[in-house]
Amino acid sequence: MQEILSPTLVEKEAIANFSFKNNVSFKQNPLLLKKLRDATGLGNLSKVKFHIDFHSDSGPKSVQTTIWATGNKFICLKGGLWIPIDKIIDIRYI
């Protein structure tokens, strides 16, 4: 397994340019789905932003934003931007 230690901080709008096709093995937080659902509620109710670490085909990235929706396979950010849940390493409060 590959350990992701230092993702590159990117602007939320840059996510539209990333590809998520490559399979990458990394350690994902076992409580991630619960954290995503909680973050979605906080984002919708109180506009709380989270630090999201994820893996794109160009390497590990990080973004600071609110999560608007959490589905079975993707999260949706403001502006219709999507990140596959299986590429998310972890999230945390800013």
C-alpha positions in Angstrom: 0.0 0.0 0.0 1.1 3.5 -0.8 1.1 6.0 2.1 0.0 9.5 1.1 1.8 12.0 3.3 1.8 15.4 1.7 -0.9 16.2 -0.9 -0.7 19.3 -3.0 -3.2 22.0 -2.0 -5.4 23.0 -5.0 -8.2 25.4 -5.6 -11.7 23.7 -5.8 -12.1 24.8 -9.4 -9.0 22.8 -10.4 -10.8 19.5 -9.6 -12.7 19.8 -13.0 -9.3 19.2 -14.7 -8.3 16.1 -12.7 -8.7 12.5 -13.9 -9.6 9.6 -11.5 -9.1 6.6 -13.8 -5.9 5.0 -12.3 -6.2 2.4 -9.6 -4.2 3.5 -6.6 -3.8 1.6 -3.3 -3.7 3.7 -0.2 -5.0 3.7 3.4 -8.5 5.2 3.6 -10.0 6.3 6.9 -12.3 3.5 8.0 -14.9 6.1 9.3 -14.8 8.0 6.0 -18.4 7.5 4.9 -19.7 8.6 8.3 -17.4 11.6 8.3 -18.6 12.5 4.7 -22.2 12.3 5.7 -21.6 14.4 8.8 -19.6 17.0 6.7 -22.4 17.1 4.2 -24.9 18.1 6.9 -22.6 20.7 8.3 -21.9 22.1 4.9 -25.6 22.4 4.0 -26.7 23.8 7.4 -23.8 26.0 8.5 -21.5 26.3 5.4 -18.7 24.5 7.3 -15.6 23.9 5.2 -13.5 20.8 5.3 -10.0 19.9 4.3 -10.4 16.9 1.8 -7.3 14.8 0.9 -7.8 12.7 -2.2 -5.8 10.9 -4.9 -6.0 12.0 -8.6 -4.2 10.4 -11.5 -1.6 13.3 -11.2 -0.9 12.5 -7.5 -2.3 13.3 -4.1 -4.2 16.5 -3.8 -6.0 18.5 -1.1 -8.8 21.0 -1.2 -10.7 23.2 1.3 -14.4 23.4 0.6 -17.9 22.5 1.7 -19.4 19.2 0.7 -22.9 19.7 -0.8 -23.9 16.0 -1.3 -22.6 12.5 -0.5 -23.8 9.6 -2.7 -22.8 6.0 -2.9 -19.7 6.6 -5.1 -19.1 10.3 -5.3 -19.2 13.5 -3.2 -20.5 16.7 -4.8 -18.9 20.1 -4.2 -20.3 23.6 -5.0 -20.2 24.2 -8.7 -21.1 20.6 -9.7 -17.6 19.3 -9.0 -17.4 15.6 -8.1 -14.7 13.5 -6.3 -15.0 9.7 -6.3 -15.3 8.4 -2.7 -12.8 5.6 -3.4 -10.2 8.2 -4.1 -10.7 10.2 -0.9 -8.0 9.6 1.7 -9.6 11.5 4.6 -11.4 14.7 5.5 -11.1 17.0 8.5 -12.4 20.3 9.8 -10.4 23.4 8.7 
